[in-house]
């Protein structure tokens, strides 16, 4: 995943595309300003593009159209709606993702009928609640456990909103989510 420095991201992601030719990596974030350079490299080296926009259905659709016009095949495109963590606007993210899914499914909007990837871990672990130590605020309890639970709860909310792929960090949070999915899908 990129560094949030557009010049570096463009250079690095293009080189990653080249060095990992035909491994079908998910290359991202690909934003409107760099979609031509990174998108062309992804097409040329057969990678999937993570179309990243602020959490807005119209911006997501617009970038998907631009990438399609560039030549990115539909089967090599995923939507990255730039989500937040619990307590930092997750309700709005849920609502927008829900509207994306509804437009794709009920209105047959083919520009929103792509998998959704959520790079949520970085948002969770940078929050004040995840960073505060137990000594700084004893009421919040064990800091490590709190961070793990914040990541797992955010992941579950995003899955319920329609996410297909989650980018997570903590192995224990991943384990919790896998257990929940297994329990929900058990016969």
N, C-alpha and C positions, 0 to 999 in steps of 0.2 A: 504494500500500500504506500502511497506517496507521502511526502514530507510537508506538504502545504506550501512549498516554495515552487511556484509554477515553472520557472526556468529549469530548476534542478529536476523537478518531476518529469518534465517533458524529455529532457536528455536521458535521465536514468531509465524511465519507463520504456523509451524507444530502444535503448540498449538491452534491457531485460527481454523485450519482445524478440530481438535478434538472437540473443544468446540462448533463449529457451524455445527456439523455433519448433513448432508443431507439438508442443506439450500442452497446449490449450490452457494457459494460465488465465485467471481473471485479472486483467490489467486495469488499475484504477488508483485513484479516482480520475476519471476523464471528465473534464468540465467543458463548458461551452468555449472558453478562451483557448483551450489546447486540444480540442476534439479532432481537428484536422491532422495535426502532427502525430499524436498518440494513436488516434483511430486508424490512420493509414498504416502505421507500423503494426498494429494489432491485426489488421486485415492481411497484410503482407506475410506475416509470420503465423497466422492462424490461431489467434488468441481471442478470448472473450473480453468484451469491453464492459466495464462498470461505469455506466452513465451517471455521474454525480451532480446533483443540483440541490439547492436549498429545498427544504421540505415544502414543495409547492407542486400541485398536480400539473399545472400548465407549463411550468418550467421543465418538469420531467418529460412531458410529452414533446415539447419543443426540441429538447436535446436528443431525444430518441429519433425524431424526424430528421434532424441534422445528421446524426450518425447513419441513419438509413440512406439518406441522400449521398453520403460519402461512400457508401458501399458496404457498411457493416451488415452482415446477414442477420436476420431476426434471431436465428438460433445461437448467435454469438453476442447477445446483448442482455445485460442485466441492469436493473434500475437500482441506484443507490440514492435514496431520498434524504440522506444526511439527518439521522435521527438523534434524539437526546436520551438522557437517562431519566430514571424515576425522580420526580421532584423538580425537573428542569424542562417541562413542556412535553412530557411523554403523551399526555392526553391529546395535544394538538397533532403530534406525529401519528398517533393511532388513528385519529379522525382522517387525516390526509391519506394514509395508507389504505384505510377502509374505502375511501372514495375512489382511490386508484383501482382497487380490486373490483368494486361495484361497476365502475365505468368499463373496465376490461370485460367483465363477465355479463353484465345485464345490458349494456349499451353496445357491446361488441366493438369497443374501441381498440383496434389492433395496435395502436402505438403505446398502449399500456398493458398489453398482454405478455409481459416479460417477467421472469423471476425477479424478486426483490431481495437485494443483499443489504444487510444492516451492519455497518461498522460501528457497533455500539459500545464496545469495551473501552475505547479511549475516552468516550464521553462520560461513562460511569466512573472510571478511576480518576478523573481529574476533578470530580466534585468535592466540595468541602466535606460532605458527610463521609466520603470514602477516605479522605486524607486525615481527618482529625484522629489523633491518638486517644486512647482510653484515658490517659492522664489529663489531656486537655479538656475532655468532657466525659466524665465517668458515666453519665446517664445513657450515653450511646452504646456502651458495652464494648466488647472486644472488636478492635478496629479491623483485623483481618477477616473475621467472620462477617462483620457488617459489610465490608466491600464485596465479599463473595456473594452474600445475599442480595445486595443491590444489583450486582451484575446478573445474577440468576433471575431475579424478579423482572428486570428490564428485558432480558431475553425472552421470558415467557410472555410478557405483554406484547412484544414485537412479533412473536410467533402467532399469537392470537389475532394480531392486526393483519397478518398475511405475509410475513417475511418467509422467504424460502431458505436463505443462507444467513447465518449469523457469524460475525467476526468477534470472537470472545478471547479473553486472556487467561483467566485463572482456571487451572485444571479442575478445581473443586466446583466451581460454578458450572463448568461444562458437564461434569459428572451429574450434578443436580438436574440440569436440563435434560440430559439423556435419560435419567431415571423417570422424570415426569413424562417425557414422550413415550417411553416404554410402557408406563402405567396407563397412559391414555389410549394407547394403541393395542393394548392386550385384549385378547378375545374373552 
